[in-house]
Amino acid sequence: MRLLIQENFPLKSYNTFGVDARARYFVEINDEAELKQLYTQHEDLLRLPVLILGGGSNILFTRDVDGLVIHMAIQGIDHRITGTSVEVVAGGGVIWNDLVWYCVDRRFGGIENLVLIPGTAGAAPVQNIGAYGAELSGVFRQCRAFDTHTGEMITFSREECGFSYRDSRFKREKGRYIITQLSLNLTLTPALNTGYGAVRSALESRGIHEPTLSDVAEAISSIRTEKLPDPATIGNAGSFFKNPVITVQHLGQLQTAFPHLDFVYFPANKDHVKIAGGWLIEQCGWKGKQVGDAGTWKNQALVLVNHKNASGLDIYNLSTQIIDDVKETFGILLEREVNVV
């Protein structure tokens, strides 16, 4: 078995922003054996900067990659049913949305609210993906990962992953672990999560009062499709910023300072709330605004888009202007959710 390592490799079709960038070296990994081979037989390449790439849906290239890009493409989905519990196992390169529908079609409950989130199964724990009141950490069982420091495969339990809001040990220890396999704890008797107003409204508009897993997934798919542009048509990486978490006290101060605004927020815990970042950006006049070929999406200001030929630096500079504007107006610092290279 010989790995195909390519030079000066174009990455435009490997990132959903559709940004032109090139990798000095590029290799695709289709199983764990190839990953081990790479790390035992190509020490020269590994002395260069290394970037792990999945679906390219959470990355912004602001420059060429002067190093090695490892594209994780390990496939395969399997499951095991024990009573009403279901363990679902997926290769790190499986498209996340394909995994969601694999489960929904078989009535395995637990990730239906995470439908249409871009990316791969292997990238999901890194970001602890979440949407509409659900997070991956709520159904996560374990994952297998390659430790680039020791060359060994390690299995991480939920507790060992250190999950928090859009964060994990894999994100904090960036580049050390390469996730090759994901295992989830799902159920045949799910308690459907339809607490978000938009989800309830979508179901009611369809005349659905006792939704199934499929009903919830389809309703959320319609919401996301309406809010988010198709990367095949307009380059984007979904939500570019995190929804900021502020104290209840800070919220009260803002409500006093801006009595004419109806702040959009959700409880985070007893002392904090999560403010809708897209709403903040919209109040600052950025929704649907275009600067050159970079802009914000007309239906969701949290999403930055490449209308045609924007560079990664164009998009990054736009995001900086938005961050500065929101900070100056509301005293809230937006944090980029997308990884910037």
C-alpha positions in Angstrom: 0.0 0.0 0.0 1.4 3.3 -1.1 0.0 6.6 -0.1 -0.7 9.1 -2.9 0.9 12.4 -1.8 0.1 15.3 -4.2 1.9 18.6 -4.4 0.6 22.1 -5.0 -2.9 20.7 -4.6 -6.0 23.0 -5.2 -8.3 23.3 -2.2 -11.2 25.3 -3.7 -13.5 22.2 -3.9 -12.4 21.1 -0.4 -13.8 24.2 1.5 -17.5 25.2 1.4 -16.5 28.9 1.1 -15.1 28.0 -2.3 -12.0 30.1 -1.6 -9.0 29.6 -3.9 -6.1 28.2 -1.9 -3.5 25.5 -2.4 -1.7 23.0 -0.3 2.0 22.4 -0.6 1.3 18.7 0.0 -2.1 16.8 0.2 -3.0 13.3 1.1 -6.3 11.5 1.5 -6.8 9.0 4.3 -9.3 6.2 3.8 -8.6 4.0 6.8 -6.6 4.0 10.1 -3.8 1.9 8.5 -3.1 4.7 6.0 -3.0 7.2 8.8 -0.4 5.1 10.8 1.6 4.6 7.6 1.7 8.4 7.0 3.0 9.0 10.5 5.6 6.2 10.4 7.0 6.5 6.9 6.8 10.2 6.1 8.5 12.0 8.9 9.9 14.6 6.5 6.4 15.8 5.6 5.3 15.8 9.2 8.0 18.3 10.1 5.9 20.8 8.1 2.8 22.5 9.5 -0.1 19.9 9.3 -3.8 20.7 8.7 -6.5 18.1 9.2 -9.4 18.6 6.8 -12.8 16.9 6.9 -15.7 18.4 4.9 -14.1 21.8 4.8 -17.4 23.3 6.2 -15.9 25.1 9.2 -12.7 26.6 7.8 -11.7 29.8 6.1 -8.5 29.8 4.1 -6.9 33.3 4.1 -3.7 32.0 2.5 -2.2 29.0 0.9 -1.2 26.1 3.2 2.6 25.9 3.3 2.6 22.4 4.7 0.7 19.1 4.6 -3.1 18.9 4.4 -4.5 15.5 5.6 -8.0 14.9 4.2 -9.9 12.5 6.4 -12.2 10.3 4.2 -12.9 7.2 6.3 -16.3 5.9 5.5 -18.8 3.4 6.9 -21.9 3.4 9.2 -23.0 0.5 11.5 -25.4 0.1 14.4 -26.2 -2.3 17.2 -29.6 -2.5 19.0 -29.9 -3.6 22.7 -33.4 -3.3 24.0 -34.4 0.2 23.3 -30.8 1.5 23.1 -28.9 1.9 19.8 -25.2 2.3 19.4 -24.4 3.9 16.0 -20.8 3.9 14.8 -19.6 6.0 11.9 -16.3 6.6 10.1 -14.7 10.0 10.6 -15.2 10.9 6.9 -18.9 10.2 6.8 -20.9 13.3 5.9 -22.7 14.3 9.1 -26.1 14.9 7.4 -25.9 11.4 5.8 -25.4 10.0 9.3 -28.4 11.9 10.7 -30.7 10.6 8.0 -29.3 7.1 8.4 -30.6 7.3 12.0 -33.9 9.1 11.3 -34.8 6.6 8.5 -34.3 3.8 11.0 -36.1 5.6 13.8 -33.0 6.0 16.0 -33.7 9.1 18.1 -31.2 11.6 19.4 -29.6 13.6 16.5 -32.7 14.6 14.5 -32.3 18.2 15.6 -28.8 18.3 14.2 -29.9 17.7 10.6 -28.2 19.6 7.8 -25.3 20.8 9.9 -22.4 20.7 7.4 -19.3 18.7 8.0 -18.2 15.2 8.8 -18.7 12.8 11.7 -15.1 13.1 12.7 -15.3 16.9 12.9 -18.5 16.9 15.0 -16.9 16.2 18.4 -14.2 18.9 17.8 -16.8 21.6 17.7 -19.4 19.8 19.9 -21.9 20.7 17.2 -25.4 21.8 18.3 -28.6 23.3 17.0 -32.2 23.8 18.1 -31.7 22.8 21.7 -29.5 19.7 21.1 -25.8 19.1 21.2 -23.6 16.2 20.1 -22.3 15.8 23.7 -25.9 14.8 24.8 -25.7 11.5 22.7 -21.9 11.0 22.4 -20.7 7.6 23.6 -17.0 7.6 22.5 -14.6 8.2 19.6 -11.4 6.7 18.3 -8.6 9.0 17.6 -5.0 8.9 16.4 -2.6 10.6 18.8 0.0 12.3 16.6 2.4 12.7 19.5 2.6 9.0 20.3 1.4 7.3 17.1 -1.2 5.3 19.1 -5.0 4.9 18.6 -6.9 6.1 21.7 -10.6 5.7 22.7 -12.1 8.8 24.4 -15.2 8.6 26.5 -17.6 11.5 26.8 -16.1 12.7 30.0 -12.6 12.6 28.6 -13.6 14.9 25.7 -14.1 17.9 27.9 -17.2 19.1 26.0 -18.6 22.6 26.5 -20.4 25.1 24.3 -19.0 24.6 20.7 -15.8 23.4 22.3 -13.9 20.2 23.3 -10.4 19.0 24.2 -9.8 18.3 20.5 -10.3 21.9 19.7 -8.2 23.1 22.6 -5.4 20.6 21.8 -5.6 21.5 18.1 -3.8 19.2 15.8 -2.8 16.5 18.3 -5.8 14.1 17.8 -7.2 12.9 14.5 -10.7 11.4 15.0 -11.2 8.3 12.9 -14.5 6.9 14.3 -17.5 8.2 16.2 -19.9 6.3 18.4 -23.3 7.6 19.6 -25.9 6.4 22.1 -29.3 6.7 20.5 -32.7 5.3 21.4 -35.8 3.7 19.9 -38.0 5.7 22.4 -36.9 9.3 21.9 -38.3 12.3 23.8 -38.6 14.7 20.9 -37.1 18.2 21.4 -39.4 20.7 19.8 -39.0 23.5 22.4 -37.6 26.1 19.9 -40.4 28.4 18.7 -39.3 28.1 15.1 -39.5 24.3 15.2 -43.0 24.4 16.8 -44.1 26.9 14.2 -42.8 24.8 11.3 -44.6 21.8 12.6 -47.9 23.7 13.2 -47.8 25.1 9.7 -47.7 21.6 8.5 -50.6 20.6 10.6 -48.4 18.2 12.7 -49.3 18.0 16.4 -47.8 14.6 17.3 -44.5 14.7 15.3 -42.3 11.7 14.5 -38.5 11.8 14.2 -38.9 12.4 10.5 -41.3 15.2 11.0 -38.9 17.0 13.3 -35.9 16.5 11.0 -37.8 17.7 8.0 -39.2 20.7 9.8 -35.7 21.7 10.9 -34.3 21.0 7.4 -36.8 23.5 6.0 -35.9 26.1 8.6 -32.2 25.7 7.9 -32.7 25.7 4.1 -34.6 29.0 4.4 -32.0 30.6 6.6 -28.8 29.1 5.1 -27.6 29.3 1.5 -26.5 26.2 -0.3 -22.7 26.1 -0.5 -23.0 24.6 -4.0 -24.5 27.9 -5.1 -23.1 30.5 -2.7 -19.9 29.8 -0.7 -20.4 29.8 3.0 -19.6 27.8 6.2 -22.9 28.1 8.0 -22.8 30.2 11.1 -19.6 32.2 11.1 -19.9 33.4 14.7 -20.9 31.8 18.0 -24.0 33.1 19.8 -22.4 35.0 22.7 -23.2 34.2 26.3 -23.5 37.2 28.6 -24.6 37.7 32.2 -28.2 38.4 33.2 -27.0 41.7 34.7 -25.4 42.7 31.3 -28.7 41.9 29.5 -30.6 44.1 32.0 -28.1 47.0 31.3 -28.6 46.6 27.6 -32.4 46.5 27.9 -32.2 49.8 29.9 -29.9 51.4 27.4 -31.9 50.2 24.4 -35.6 50.3 25.5 -36.8 50.3 21.9 -35.2 46.9 21.1 -36.7 43.5 21.9 -33.5 41.5 22.6 -33.5 37.9 21.3 -32.0 35.6 23.9 -32.3 32.2 25.5 -31.4 31.0 29.0 -27.9 29.5 29.3 -27.9 28.9 33.1 -29.1 30.7 36.2 -26.8 33.7 35.8 -26.2 33.8 32.0 -28.2 34.1 28.8 -27.3 33.3 25.2 -27.9 36.3 22.9 -28.8 35.6 19.2 -25.6 36.7 17.4 -27.4 37.1 14.1 -29.9 39.5 15.7 -27.0 41.7 17.1 -25.4 41.8 13.7 -28.7 42.7 12.1 -29.3 45.6 14.5 -25.9 47.0 13.5 -27.1 47.1 9.9 -25.1 44.2 8.4 -27.8 41.8 7.4 -27.6 41.2 3.6 -24.8 43.7 3.2 -22.1 43.1 0.6 -18.5 44.4 0.6 -17.0 43.5 -2.7 -17.8 39.8 -3.2 -17.9 39.1 0.6 -21.1 39.7 2.5 -23.7 38.5 5.1 -26.6 36.3 4.0 -29.9 38.1 3.3 -31.9 35.7 5.5 -29.4 35.2 8.4 -26.8 37.8 9.4 -24.8 35.1 11.3 -23.8 33.6 8.0 -21.0 35.2 5.9 -20.9 34.4 2.2 -18.7 34.4 -0.8 -20.9 35.8 -3.6 -18.4 34.9 -6.3 -14.7 35.6 -6.1 -14.0 36.9 -2.6 -10.7 35.8 -1.1 -10.5 34.4 2.4 -8.9 37.6 3.5 -11.8 39.6 2.1 -14.2 37.5 4.2 -12.0 37.7 7.3 -11.7 41.5 7.1 -15.5 41.7 6.8 -15.9 39.6 9.9 -13.5 41.9 11.8 -15.6 45.0 10.8 -18.7 43.2 12.1 -17.0 42.2 15.4 -15.8 45.8 15.9 -19.3 47.2 15.2 -21.2 44.9 17.6 -18.6 45.5 20.3 -18.8 49.2 20.0 -22.7 49.2 19.9 -23.5 46.6 22.5 -20.3 45.9 24.4 -20.5 42.3 23.3 -17.5 40.6 21.7 -18.5 38.1 19.0 -16.3 35.0 18.6 -15.6 33.4 15.3 -16.9 29.8 15.1 -15.1 29.1 11.9 -11.4 28.0 12.0 -9.3 30.6 10.3 -6.1 29.5 8.5 
